[in-house]
Amino acid sequence: MSQLIVGMSTMATFMFGLMKHPMSMGIVLMAQTLLICLFTNSLAQNAWFSYILFLVFMGGMLVLFIYLTSVASNELFGKKNYKAIISWVVVMMLLLPAMWVLEPLMLTNSSENAKSMKIEGMVNLTSMFNYPYNLMTIAVIVYLFLTLIVVVKITESHSGPLRMNN
């Protein structure tokens, strides 16, 4: 399952570079956020962390949505982006057979990893601050801090509103 999520996340990353409209970029970013939260849930065996991560990312997406609707409210979608559609189909055609071939190998590894995780220590809320997962927690903290700085710089009060009304 995690191989499928990683493959779809990779595909969403490639599609993000092909998008031209800010709203379509936001939709791809929301899909990427959902996939990252699903992968985090399967990796950490702790649903609370992925729920909190999803809510934080969606809060950031709401800030971006408000900014984009105030700046580019009347911009229309262009032609269909056939490059993105063709790349999506090609990636899926390449990934799905590879996943079927590699699935037995991945299942044995994941079951051994799950057994070793249960043996090594308890899986609870404090496990996200232990070694393998503390890097993910630190990355989320750094991301939130940088997002806070960007939002503060974008919405400086002495510069006036984001978009001037006529």
Secondary structure, DSSP 8 states (H G I E B T S, - for coil): -HHHHHHHHHHHHHHHHH--SHHHHHHHHHHHHHHHHHHHHHHHS-HHHHHHHHHHHHHHHHHHHHHHHHHSSS----S--HHHHHHHHHHHHHHHHHHHHHHHHHHHHHHHHHHHHHHHS--SGGGGGSHHHHHHHHHHHHHHHHHHHHHHHHT-GGG--SS---
